[in-house]
């Protein structure tokens, strides 16, 4: 199966062909296609494409992922996850946008917290933690009874 990137050809970082099996850590800048098997960690702000025969097992942290093959593990996508009609996703995912085409199979958990909501929640938790730390440092308050 031939792949043609919508980006310039020089922006396409690599390809793992069918019949190949690689274990380890994969890092790339713009786009990478997997038609073979990959086990391990994928880290990129670019696009990961899992072809129909492609299989990934592990921790995937990318900008976006398009799945036509099989992915097992954990997926964190900062932009979107797209599961095509031939794709299988057995994973827990965290992404602001999830697209599942008719026929695509998904089993797992999905968290769809947008960056703005996540940032506000983290700021609130940090403020509460700081207030709790200040209160703990002040020690218990003594109450004097009038009498």
ZADREN-932756 format. One record per residue: x, y, z of N, C-alpha, C, CB in turn. Coordinates in steps of 0.1 Angstrom, whole numbers, plus 5000, padded with zeros to 4 digits. Atoms other than C-alpha are relative to their C-alpha. Glycine has a CB too. Example, Ala and Ser with C-alpha at 12.3 -4.5 7.8 and 13.67 -1.06 7.14 Angstrom:
500949885000512349555078500950125000499050005012
499149895000513749895071499250115008500450054986
end
This chain:
500949885000500050005000500950125000499050005012
499249875001501450344990499450115008500250044985
500449894992501250645012500550134994500449995015
499749875005501151005000499650105010499450034986
500349904990501351275026499550124994501350035008
500549875005499451595022501150115002498750045007
498949904998502551775035501049974989500649985014
498950025010505651815014500749875003501050125001
499450134998507551485010501150015010500549954986
498949984990510451625031499550005014500850124997
500650004987508051655060499649865005498750095000
500350144996507351275060501349945006499549924988
498850054993509751135086500349854999499950035014
499650145001509450765081498849904998500749965013
500950115004507750435074500449875006499850004985
499750144995507650095091499149914991499749985015
500750085010506649855063499549875006500949974988
500650134996504549535067501249905000498849954991
499050104999506649235077501150045010500749974987
499049954990508749455101499450005014500550144996
500449994986508649435139501150075007499749865006
499149924993510349705159499550025015500350144993
500349984986510549735197500950125005500249885009
499149894995511750055215499250135001501150024992
500649875000511050425214500150074987500750095011
500149935013509950615183499750155002498949944991
500249854999510350995180500150054986501050075009
499949945013509651195149499450145001499249914989
500549865000508751555139498650024994501050084994
501249975007505951565113499049894998500350064987
500950115003504451235102500849874999499150034988
499450135001505250865104498949904998500849975013
501050105003503350565090500549865005499750004985
499650134995503350215106499049904993499849995015
500750115007502249915084500449875006500150014985
499550124993504249665104499650005014501649994999
500350004986504349605141501050085008500049855005
499149924992505749845167499549985015499950154996
500350024986505949775205500950105007500349865005
499249904992507050055229499350135002501350024993
500549874998506650425232500250094987500850075012
500049905011505850685205499850135005498949964989
500149874995506451045212500250104989501150035011
499949905010505751335188498950095001500149934986
501149905002503651645182499549994986500550145004
500450025014503251525146498849904999501149954992
501150095003500851275130500549864999499250044987
499750145002501050905134498949934993500249935014
501050075008499350695108500249855002500150044985
499950154999498650325115499249944989499449955014
500750065012497850145082499249885004501049974990
500850124998495449855078500749885006499349964987
499350114994498049595086500950045012500949944989
499249964989499749805112499549975014500250154999
500450034986499849715149501050085009500149855003
499249934990501049935178499649955013500050154998
500350034986501249825214500950085009500249845003
499249924991502350065241499450135003501450024994
500449874996502250425251500350104988500950055012
500049915011501450675223499750145004499149944988
500249864996501851045229500350084987500950055012
499949935013501251235196499150124999499849904988
500949895003499651545181498749944996500650094990
501250065005497251335162500349864995499350084989
499850145005496750965152498849964991500249915012
501050065008494850805124500249855000500050064985
499850144998494150435130499149924990499649965014
500750095009493250195102500349855004500350034986
499650134995495049895119499649985014501549994999
500350034986495249805156501050075009500149855002
499249934990496450005186499549955013499950154999
500350054987496649855221500950085010500349855002
499249934990497750055252499450135004501350034994
500549874995497450425261500350104989500750045013
499849895010496950715236499750135006499149974988
500349864996497351075245500350084987501050055012
499949925013496751295214499650155003499149944989
500349864997496951675218499050074991501350085000
501049945010494851745187498849914997500750034987
501150085003492751445177500449854998499350044988
499950145003492251065174498949974990499849915013
501050035011490650935142500149854998500350074987
500150155001489550565142499249974987499449935012
500750035013488750455106499149885001501049994989
500950115001486250195096500649865002499250004988
499350124999488849925095500949995013500949984988
499149994989490550025127499549945013500350145003
500350054986490649865162500950075010500349845000
499349924989491550065193499649945013499750154999
500250064987491949875225500950075010500349845000
499149904994493250165245499250095009500850074990
500649894993492550425271500650134993500450005016
499649885008492650765253499750135007499449994987
500149874995493051125262500250094988501050045012
499949915012492251375234498850105000499949914987
501149905001490151685228499049964989500650144998
500950045011488651535196500249864997500450094987
500050155003487651175189499049984988499649925012
500850035011486351065155500149854998500550084987
500150155003485150705150499149984988499549925013
500850035012484050605115499249885003500949984988
500950124999481250355112500849874997498850014990
499250135001482750005116501249995008500349984985
498850004992485650115137499749945014500550145002
500250064987486049925170500850065011500349844999
499349934988486950095203499649935013499750155000
500250064986487249925237501050075009500049845000
499149944991488650125265499350125007501350054994
500649884994488150455283500550134992500550025015
499749885007488150805268499850125009499150014987
500149874993488851145284500250104990501150015012
500049905010488051445263500050145006498849994991
499949874994489151735284500850094991500749995014
499349915008490052035263501150075008499150114994
498849944993493352225271499650115009500950054989
500449894992491552535284499449955013499050094993
500650064989489452325308501049935009498949904996
498950074992492452115319500950115007500949924990
499149894994494552435325499350065012500450104990
500849944989491752585347499949915011498650044995
500150104990491352265366501349995008499649864995
498650014993495152235373500350135008501049984989
499849884992495252605384499250005013499650124991
500850004988492352555408500649905010498649954996
499450104991494052235422501250065007500349874993
498749944995497352425426499750105011500850064989
500449894991495552715444499549935013498950094994
500550084988493752465468501249945007499049904996
498850064993497052285475500850105007500949924990
499249894993498852615483499350055012500250114990
500749954988496052725506500049895011498550024996
500050114990496052385524501450005006499849864993
498749994995499852415528500250115009501050014988
500049884991499552765543499349975013499450124992
500850034989496852645566500749905010498649954996
499350104992498852345578501350065006500549894991
498849944994501952565584499650095011500750084989
500449914990499952805605499649935013498750084995
500350084989499052525628498550015005500950035012
501450004996495752465647499850145007499749895010
500549884994493852775658499549985014499050084992
500550014987493252825695498750095002501050045011
501249924998489752935704499950025015498749934995
500149974986489353115737498550035003500850125004
501449984997485953095754499950125010499549875007
500349884991484553405770499349945013499150114993
500750064989483553335805500150075012500449885002
end
